[in-house]
Structures are given as C-alpha cells and as structure tokens.
Amino acid sequence: MKDFLDEIKNQTDINVGVDFDGVIHKNSKGFHDGTIYDDPVEGTGEALKILSEKYNLIIYTCKAKESRPLINGKTGVELIWEWLEKHNLSQYISEVTDRKPRVLFYIDDKVIRFFDWKQTIEDIIKFEEERIKN
C-alpha cells in the first residue's frame, strides 16, 4: 500500500494534465476531416517551455482514443506527435493519452473548478451564458 501511495504522491507532485484541442491546438473547425489542421494557440510554445522546466506535461485528449478511426493510416496519438514535432513542441510533452492522468492540476478550456455545489451551478450558468454569446 505504501508503494502505491508513494506512486500517487510522486505523480501528483510533478504531473500537469494539458488538454489538446482549444488549449494547445486551436481546433477552429472541430473534428473536421480528422486531421490536426490548425496552428497552435497563441503563446503555446513559450508556455509549454516554461511549464516543462518544472512539471511533467501530459496531453489528454479524446483524439488519443483507440476507437477513433485511423486518419491517413495513423492513430490520433501518431497525428498529435507529428503535429507537435512540426510545431517544435514535442520536447515539452512526456505523454499523450486519452485517460485522465494523475496530476497536480489540469489546464483545460472547458473546466468548471469545483469548490462546492452552489458555486459549481453558478459557474455552469455563467459558462453557458458566455458560450451562447460567442
């Protein structure tokens, strides 16, 4: 049990989960044709470089799901690594996964931070209102 708890502590002390679409990759057309077609979100390179100096960065994305169809004969994970290399970002990333990793914190464009349920409901209402405006 101690080994398991130590493993969890080590992971949650250094790992940071970073969503891919909307955080690293602009994803302006959604799934579109399945390719990873867009540029990085402005500031991505500098931010990943700074974060990677202190944290182990793990991309989590539904693009990495095994059930995702092959695009041009490649898995989503392969496409992401190619895209990261093309944009000189791969050196900052340790892993690409479809699973929610054990981390110190997550960076995600669709997050509602939980404090309590009252605040959560209020935040969801605000999120929906902003989404409708945009």
C-alpha positions in Angstrom: 0.0 0.0 0.0 2.8 2.4 0.8 4.4 1.9 -2.6 1.0 2.7 -4.3 0.5 5.8 -2.2 4.1 7.0 -2.9 3.5 6.5 -6.6 0.3 8.6 -6.5 2.1 11.3 -4.5 5.1 11.4 -6.9 2.7 11.7 -9.9 0.5 14.4 -8.4 3.6 16.4 -7.3 5.1 16.7 -10.8 2.5 15.9 -13.5 0.3 18.5 -15.1 -2.5 17.5 -17.5 -2.9 19.7 -20.6 -6.0 19.4 -22.8 -5.1 19.4 -26.5 -7.9 20.9 -28.5 -8.6 24.5 -27.6 -5.6 24.8 -25.4 -2.6 23.7 -27.5 -4.2 23.2 -30.9 -6.7 25.9 -32.0 -9.2 23.3 -33.3 -11.3 26.0 -35.0 -13.2 23.5 -37.2 -13.8 20.8 -34.6 -13.3 17.2 -35.9 -13.5 18.5 -39.5 -11.8 15.7 -41.5 -10.0 14.1 -38.6 -6.6 15.7 -39.3 -4.9 18.1 -36.9 -5.1 21.1 -39.2 -4.8 24.2 -37.1 -2.0 26.2 -35.7 -1.0 26.3 -32.0 -3.0 28.6 -29.7 -1.0 31.8 -29.4 1.7 31.6 -26.7 1.7 27.8 -26.6 5.4 27.3 -27.2 6.6 29.7 -24.6 4.1 28.4 -22.0 4.9 24.7 -22.6 8.6 25.5 -22.3 8.2 27.3 -19.0 5.9 24.7 -17.6 8.1 21.8 -18.7 11.0 23.2 -16.7 9.2 22.4 -13.5 6.5 19.8 -14.5 6.0 16.7 -16.4 3.4 17.6 -19.1 0.8 15.1 -20.2 -1.6 15.8 -23.0 -5.0 14.2 -22.5 -7.4 14.2 -25.4 -10.2 12.2 -27.0 -8.1 12.2 -30.2 -6.0 9.5 -28.5 -8.9 7.1 -28.1 -8.3 3.7 -29.6 -11.8 3.7 -31.1 -11.0 6.9 -33.1 -10.8 6.0 -36.8 -7.4 6.0 -38.5 -6.7 9.1 -40.5 -4.4 8.7 -43.4 -3.4 5.3 -41.8 -2.4 6.9 -38.5 -3.8 6.9 -35.0 -4.7 10.1 -33.2 -1.7 9.7 -31.0 0.6 9.5 -34.0 -1.1 12.5 -35.6 -0.6 14.5 -32.4 3.1 13.6 -32.1 3.6 14.6 -35.7 1.9 17.9 -35.2 3.9 18.6 -32.0 7.1 17.9 -33.9 6.0 20.1 -36.8 5.5 23.0 -34.4 8.6 22.3 -32.4 6.6 21.4 -29.2 7.2 17.7 -28.8 10.2 18.2 -26.5 7.9 19.7 -23.8 5.5 16.7 -23.7 6.1 13.4 -21.9 2.9 11.6 -22.9 -0.3 11.7 -25.0 -3.2 9.8 -23.6 -7.0 9.5 -23.7 -7.1 8.9 -19.9 -7.4 11.4 -17.2 -3.9 11.3 -15.7 -3.0 11.7 -12.0 -1.8 15.3 -11.8 -1.2 18.3 -9.6 -3.6 20.3 -11.8 -5.3 20.3 -15.2 -5.2 23.0 -17.9 -8.4 22.8 -19.9 -10.6 25.2 -21.8 -13.8 23.5 -20.7 -13.2 23.3 -17.0 -15.5 24.2 -14.1 -13.4 24.3 -10.9 -15.2 22.6 -8.0 -15.4 24.4 -4.7 -18.9 23.5 -3.6 -22.1 22.6 -5.5 -23.7 26.0 -5.1 -20.7 27.7 -6.7 -20.5 25.0 -9.3 -24.1 25.5 -10.5 -23.5 29.3 -10.7 -20.3 28.7 -12.7 -22.1 26.4 -15.1 -24.8 29.0 -15.7 -22.1 31.7 -16.4 -20.2 29.2 -18.7 -23.4 28.5 -20.7 -24.2 32.3 -21.0 -20.7 33.0 -22.3 -20.9 30.1 -24.7 -24.1 31.4 -26.2 -22.6 34.9 -26.6 -19.7 33.6 -28.6 
